[in-house]
């Protein structure tokens, strides 16, 4: 299936691979790529929320 989306390869250790697979099956994603994209999206959203909640350091 052709796509205009950028692609790249990521290597992970077996434990992280299994966690991604578990997430994929628990959330019924058809492909590992879909599950990985969702995990990245969720992680970035959590990071943005935590950074937004941080108070600036006092001088």
Protein Blocks (a to p, Z undefined) as FASTA:
>chain_A
ZZfbdcddddddfklmmmmmmmmmmnopabfklmmmmmmmmmmmmmmmmmmmpccddZZ
